[in-house]
């Protein structure tokens, strides 16, 4: 059963020992939007407008992390090989870099590692 349904962001999942499981590119894109709005205003209410995976990720990155280390896989998702799907690996890599840059702009130490 889903705790929160959003038409914009896929639902989150739960697994013991993991803080947050989200879909991927769609959630990362929305998270970047939220972080950019927060960075512009420093208004914490921006982080709590909704309860979807993107907002939960943004809250975690801003409020619970003193530093962030991104370990970014470069494997291709076979589902994204459909020519009707406009999502590509380069979009994911760019979103993670932009999120990292946004966090750095807020004074959070971040590192990126690609594997």
PyMOL commands that set and color helices and strands:
alter all, ss='L'
color gray80, all
select helices_A, chain A and resi 25-41+44-48+53-64+78-81+89-105
alter helices_A, ss='H'
color red, helices_A
select strands_A, chain A and resi 67-72+109-114
alter strands_A, ss='S'
color yellow, strands_A
deselect
rebuild
show_as cartoon
